[in-house]
Amino acid sequence: MGSSFDSTNPFIIRGTPVTGISQIYDTLMASNPNEPFSLYGLLAEGVRLDPEREWIEFDLRPEARFQDGEPVTAYDVVFSLNLLREEGNPFYASYYAGVEEAIALNEHQVRFTFNDTESRELPLIVAQLPILPRHYWEPRDFTSPTLAAHPGSGPYRISEVAPGRRIVYQRDENYWGKDLPVNVGRYNIDRIVYDYYRDRDIAWEAFKAGLTDFRTDARAATWAIGYNFPAYEEGLVKRLTVPDVNPSMMQAFVFNLRKEKFQDPRVREALSLTFDFPWLNTNIFYGTYQRTKSFFQNSEMEATGLPSEEELALLEPFREALIASHGSDRLFTEPLPIEQPTDLRERLRKALDLLRDAGYRVEDGVLVNQETGRPLSLEVLLYDSGLERVVQPMLRNMARLGCRHRCVSLILINI
């Protein structure tokens, strides 16, 4: 892996959590990838949902144990919810905001009461609450990063921690739930090792040298021309392309709308037109990528064509705000996705027209706001220096319009 870690506690805002740590925790119920909105009992052997969705109750399995031998009880469930909401990452306070409180009815029964009875997903969210051992965390500072091998109740336990370098998980031979129907056929690997490398190129060399066993390759150049080393040519390394029918992941540049210059939709559209995906896909991505045109590409929620009657009913109350934010009524009058010219010269010509409409003019090769006299400039923050090869062609196109820019690779360090 190309990064590092300094904590085995994944639930807090401080520190960089280790990979794979979720394998040491069990939840009340377990999901099945083939059934997105179905759950099956794990720590819980029984569940009751109020018809009015005001509460849900779980019956815990008496045989459930943490890895130190202590039983998993309803008090651990209540403790886990309160701990995550009060001392965990702020995400959890928001994620479980629909829960009024959790109450231990007895040692093996727990009830969650809801203040949001409209959410169809809230019972599922609660059922996937990771259960932490109260007896372990109560006397400790939960908010501080730690490298301790703390216990969970899941199929794997922490076996070895080399700070920033590797984490080893060992299959728990005494795992209480190994014979449950929901777990049969799973967790067959005795030892799982995650090795960390600060640089992804070094990680790649480690794989070529046989130091790691499995690699997910997300770099088009490597996939296209990188597999020419002896182990691959001898058949010791196999490449496998897995068909993916899931909704497409989204990658994008995000404008900081707190900046006044980006509040004009014409400026945002003009700068977006400088992104020349066909050139990038041909010259950098080896023709392996497809450009997404929706936040929900390849799903039933993907917007296509003109708004339907049902969609218009949802959009109409916000018509004025949507037109103001988009700078036009195209959302209502043009089919989605809105196609842009593929030829770069046409794109830049259109971008320049939009910038002129937005009040900019070119002076000595620099785009200047006619009212303030300030040049149009921007700073691009990247989380990975490897993305510079994607950004630089776009910045060069912006420079052709007269836009000044600065590209910064941002290294995130949690302290």
N, C-alpha and C positions, 0 to 999 in steps of 0.2 A: 504494500500500500504506500502511496506517496503522500505522507503527512507525518503526524506524530500524535502523542496523547500524553496526558498527565493526570488522568482520573479514571477510576472504575465506577464512579457515580454518574450515571447518564441523565439524572433527573434535575440537576441544578444548573444555574446559569454560569457559574464559574467553572473554569477548566475546560479542557478538550477531552470528551469521553472516548473511551476505547471502543473499537469496533467489535460487534458480535456479543455485546454484554447482555442483550435481551434474552439470550439463550439460557441464562441462569434463572429467569423469572417465569413463573406461571401466572396466568390470568384466570378469572372466574370461569370464562368460557373461551373456546378456541374457534377460530375461523377456518373456513375451507375456501381456497382460492377459486374453486369452481362454483361457489355459491356466495356471491358478494354480500348478501344481506341475510346470511344464515350463520348461526353459531351453535356449537355443541359443548356440552358440559365438560369442564376440565377440573378446576378446583371445586366447582359447584356441581352437585349431582341432581339438583332440582331448582326450578325457577318458577316464580309466579308473578305475572304482570297484571296490575290493576286494569280493568276494562276502560277506566277513565284516564289511564296513564298518569296517575298521581303518585304511584310508587311501584317499585319492583323489589321482590324478595329472592334471596338465594339461600339454598341449603348447602352447606359445605360438606365435603366428604370427610368423615372422621379420620380416615387413614392418611390424609394429606399431611406431609411433613416438609419442613425446611431441611436444608442439607446438613445442618448441625443436629438434626434429630428432634427439634422442637415442633410441636403440632401447629398447623395453620388454623387459626380461629377467626371468628367473626370480629374479634377485637383487632386483629391484624388488618382486616379489611377496612374498618373504620379509621384506624391509625394511618393507613396508606393514603386514603383519600384526603384526610386533613393535612397530612404532612406535605403531600404534593401541592395542594392548593395554597398552603400557608408559607412553606419554605422552599418549594421547588421552583423550577423555571416558571416565569409568569405565564407561559403558555398553558400550564395546567389549570390555573385559576380561571382562564377563559374557556378552556376545553370542557371543564366540569362545571361551568357556571349554571347550567340548568338543574344541577343537583342542590336541593335545599339542605339536606344533611343525610348522613349515614348513621344508622342506629343498630347496635348489636342486640338482637332480641334474646339470644342466648349464645352459648359458646359456638354453635354451628349454624346459626341463622342470622342473617343481616338484611336490613331493609334500607333502601335508598328512597327518599321522598323527593319529588320533583317540583320545581317552581315553573317549569316549562312543560306543559302537557301537550303542546302542539308538535314538538319534534318527534318524528318517527324514528330518528336515528339514536336518540339519547339512551334508550335501554341498551342498545348495542355498544355504545361508547362506554357505559358503566360496566358492562359485562367484560370488557377488555382491559379493565383496570389492573395494572401490575400490582401484585401483592408483596409488600415488603415486611420483613420480620420486625415486629415492634420491640421484641426483647433485645435485638441487636442495635437498632437505630435510636431508640429512646434516650439512652445515656450518651449519645454521641452528637457531634455537631454535624448536622445533615448538610449545611450550606457550604462546607469547606470541601475542596477536592481531596480525594484520598486514593491511594493505590492499594488499599487493603483488599484481600480476597474475601469480601463479605458474602454471607450465605443467601441463596435464594431458594426456591422450591422447584426449579425447573430441571430439565434433563441433563444439563451440563453445569459443572462448577468451575470456578477459576482455579487453575492448577499452577500457573506460573506467570509472573508479571516482571518484565524487564522494562523499566520506565522509558517510554518513547521509542522502544525498539521492537518489542514483541509481547503478545498476550497469548496464553495457551489455555484452552478449555478442555477438560477431561470429562468424558461421559460418566455420569454418576451411576455406578452399578446398583446403588441402593435407591435409585429414583422411585419414589412412591407411585408414580403414575405410569410406569412403563407398560403395564398390561391393560391400560384403559383402551377401549375401542378407538378413541380419537387419536391415540398415539401408536397403535399397532403399525409396524412397517416403517416407522420414522426413527430418526436419531440413531443411525447405524454406524456412524463414524466415531471411533473411540477417542480420537484426539484431534482437535482443530487448532491450528496455529495461524495467527495473523502476524506476519513480519512487516515491519514498517520501514519505509525508505523515504528520506526527505525529498528526493527528486524522482519524478516518474520515469526519467530516462535511466536512472540507476536501477529502479525497480524492473524495468524492461530487461536490462542486462542481467539482473539476477535470475529472471525467468529463463532467459536464453542459456544461462549457465546451469540450469537445473536446480537452483536453490529454492524455487517455489513450484508448486504443482498445478496451480490453476490461476488463470488470469482472464478477466473480462476486459476486452480491448475496445476502448471507445475513441480511439484515435484513427481517423481515416487513413492517414499516411502510413502508419505502422501496418494496418490491416492490408493495405494495397501493395506495399513494396518492402515491408520489414521482415517478412518471413522467408529469409534466405540464409539462415544459419544452419550449421551441420545437423543439429538434433531434429530440425523440421525436415530437412532433406532426407534424413535416415528414417523418417516415419515415427520418431519418438515423441513428436509434438503434433497434435491434431487440432486443426481449426474447425470450429463448428459454428455455423450460422443458424440461429434459432429464430424461426418465424415468430413475429410479434403481432398479435391482434389486439393488443391493449391500446387505450387512448394514448396518443403521442405526447411525449414530454415537451414542455415549452421552454425555449430559450429566447431571450430577448434583451435588448437594451432598454433601460427604463429611464425616462426623463424625470428629473427632479422638478416637479411642478411648483415647488416653493420658490424657484427662480422665476422672476417676472418674465424673462425673455422666452421661457418655455410655456407660458400660459396661453400663448397664441397658437391655436391648432395648426395654422398655416406654417409656422416655423417648425413645429414637430414633424409635420408631413414632409416638408422640404428636406430636413435632415435625414429622415427615414429613407427618402428616395436615393440617397447616396450609398446605401448598402446594396452592393452589386452581387446578389446571391449567385446568379448564373456563372459569373467569372470565378467566384470563390469555389463553387462546386466543381468546376472544371479543373482549376489550377491548383487547388489546395486540398479539396475533399475527394478527389479522384472519382467524382460522379456518384458517390455513395449516399448522399443526403437528399432528402426532399424537404422543401420549405413548408413549414406549417402555416396555415392561414386562419387558425382558430385556436382559442385557449383550450378547446375540447375536441381537437382533431381526432378523427376515427372513433367518434362516439356518437350516440344518439342526441347528445346535447350540442353538437356542432351546428352552427348557424349557416344555412345555405339558402340562396335565392332571396326573394323578397319576404318580408315578415308575413306570417300567416295571420289569420284572424285572431287566433288565440294569442300569438305573440304581440300583435298590435294592441290587444286589450291590456297587456302588461306594460307596453311602452308608452301608450298615450298619456298617462298621468305625468310622465317625465319628458314629454316631447320638447318643451322649451329648454329645459336644462340639457338634454342630449344634443339639441341643435347648437346651443351655445358652446358646449364642450368640444363638439366636433367641427364647429365653424360652418356647418352646412346641414341640410336635411337629407344627405345621402343615405343615412341609415334607413330612412323610410322610402326612398325613391329608387335606390340602386341595389341590385342583387348582391349578396355576399357570396364569396369573398370579393372585395373591390379590387379589380385587377389594375396593375400599374404597367407602364411601358417596360418591355424587356431590354430594349436598346439603351445603353448607358447614356448616350448623348441626349436622347429624348428625355430620359429621367432627369438629367441635370438641367436641361432646358426648362422642364416643368418645375423643378425645384427652385430655379432662379426666378421664375414668374411668381411663384408663391411667396418667396421672400420679398420681392418688390411690392406685392400686394400687402404684405405685412409691414411695410414701411422701411425697408432696407434698400440701400443703393451701394454700388461698388465705387470706391474711391481709392485710386492707386492700388488696385488689386485686393482691397480689403472691404468686406461687407460692413457697412456702417448704418446704424439706426438714424434715420433722418431727424427724429425729434431730439434724441439725447446726444447724438454724435459719437456714441460708443460703438466699438466694433463688436460683431457677433463672435463670441468665443465660447468654448466649452472645455470641460475637463472630463475625461473618461476614466473611471475607476474599474480595474480588473482584479478579480480574485485569484487569477492564475496567469503568470507571465506567458504561458503557452498560447493564450488567446490573443496576444499581440499580432500574430500573423493574420488573424481574422479581422482585427480592428484597423490595422494600418491601411489597407486598401480603401476602407471607408473614409478614414481621415484624409487620405490623399484626395479623394473625390470632394470632400468638404472644402479642402484647401483650394481646389479649382473654382469653387464658388466664391472664395474670398473669406471663408470662415477660419478663424484661428482656433488651435486646439492644443491640448496637452494630454498625453496618455500616461496613466499611473498604474503600475501593478501593485495592488494592495495585498499585503501579507497580514492576515488576521492572527493575532496572538491573544489568547485568553489568559488573564492573570487572576 
